[in-house]
Amino acid sequence: MSKALPCALLTAMLLFGACGGDASPTASTPDGSPGASPTSRSPGVATTAGATNDDTDDPIDPAARATDRPLSDNALIRGLWLGFSEAWEDGPPGAERFLEENNYAPYQKDSDLCRKSDEDRGVQRKEFAYDDDTIKREENWSIPEGSLKGQKPQGRVYSMKIQQRVVTDEGRASVTGKSHVLIDDGKAYLFLDCARIAAAD
């Protein structure tokens, strides 16, 4: 059986997540192929059929879902996760280049720390899929940890359930948890604190 992947590896993209509570890792099978996943989605593609809201803090009102965000924000969120999955086709260097332009501005300078962390852990590939039914506007959200703790980003912040699939030298694994996305001036950004991730190695 493949070696268990570290919790920090699985939750590296689920900012402020954990391997318990709102994040649920899936173990690899003996041959290294993905185990049973809590969801089944194409990378970066939202699906709504059979979706649940188990991994968000509050229930989402279906009547409000259609009006709590502009349609353009839906496209930006979709493009962000799809683009990040595609960037990972070039491994950690591709992810680093993506973060240099698509991470929250104060975090962009530390993009190389995520690359180094992933390379040290033997990460080869990551794929991401979000659940459209769990997208929720977080009007009063502020960064809860790290050097920017308490900072409230300018723009519109959304939370959503994300499934991350990871391929490493040790095997494959999947984790589902909550992540946040910022929409500001017509562009979507991740909240990936590479310095905090590197410090946890």
Secondary structure in CASP SS format (residue, H / E / C, confidence):
PFRMAT SS
TARGET T0000
AUTHOR 0000-0000-0000
METHOD secondary structure of the structure
MODEL  1
M C 1.00
S C 1.00
K C 1.00
A C 1.00
L C 1.00
P C 1.00
C H 1.00
A H 1.00
L H 1.00
L H 1.00
T C 1.00
A C 1.00
M C 1.00
L C 1.00
L C 1.00
F C 1.00
G C 1.00
A C 1.00
C C 1.00
G C 1.00
G C 1.00
D C 1.00
A C 1.00
S E 1.00
P E 1.00
T E 1.00
A C 1.00
S C 1.00
T C 1.00
P C 1.00
D C 1.00
G C 1.00
S C 1.00
P C 1.00
G C 1.00
A C 1.00
S C 1.00
P C 1.00
T C 1.00
S C 1.00
R C 1.00
S C 1.00
P C 1.00
G C 1.00
V C 1.00
A C 1.00
T C 1.00
T C 1.00
A C 1.00
G C 1.00
A C 1.00
T C 1.00
N C 1.00
D C 1.00
D C 1.00
T C 1.00
D C 1.00
D C 1.00
P C 1.00
I C 1.00
D C 1.00
P H 1.00
A H 1.00
A H 1.00
R H 1.00
A C 1.00
T C 1.00
D C 1.00
R C 1.00
P C 1.00
L H 1.00
S H 1.00
D H 1.00
N H 1.00
A H 1.00
L H 1.00
I H 1.00
R H 1.00
G H 1.00
L H 1.00
W H 1.00
L H 1.00
G H 1.00
F H 1.00
S H 1.00
E H 1.00
A H 1.00
W H 1.00
E H 1.00
D H 1.00
G H 1.00
P H 1.00
P H 1.00
G H 1.00
A H 1.00
E H 1.00
R H 1.00
F H 1.00
L H 1.00
E H 1.00
E H 1.00
N H 1.00
N E 1.00
Y C 1.00
A H 1.00
P H 1.00
Y H 1.00
Q H 1.00
K H 1.00
D H 1.00
S H 1.00
D H 1.00
L H 1.00
C H 1.00
R H 1.00
K H 1.00
S H 1.00
D H 1.00
E H 1.00
D H 1.00
R C 1.00
G C 1.00
V E 1.00
Q E 1.00
R E 1.00
K E 1.00
E E 1.00
F E 1.00
A E 1.00
Y E 1.00
D E 1.00
D E 1.00
D E 1.00
T E 1.00
I E 1.00
K E 1.00
R E 1.00
E C 1.00
E C 1.00
N C 1.00
W C 1.00
S C 1.00
I C 1.00
P C 1.00
E C 1.00
G C 1.00
S C 1.00
L C 1.00
K C 1.00
G C 1.00
Q C 1.00
K C 1.00
P C 1.00
Q C 1.00
G C 1.00
R E 1.00
V E 1.00
Y E 1.00
S E 1.00
M E 1.00
K E 1.00
I E 1.00
Q E 1.00
Q E 1.00
R E 1.00
V E 1.00
V E 1.00
T E 1.00
D C 1.00
E C 1.00
G E 1.00
R E 1.00
A E 1.00
S E 1.00
V E 1.00
T E 1.00
G E 1.00
K E 1.00
S E 1.00
H E 1.00
V E 1.00
L E 1.00
I E 1.00
D E 1.00
D C 1.00
G C 1.00
K E 1.00
A E 1.00
Y E 1.00
L E 1.00
F C 1.00
L C 1.00
D C 1.00
C H 1.00
A H 1.00
R H 1.00
I H 1.00
A H 1.00
A H 1.00
A C 1.00
D C 1.00
END
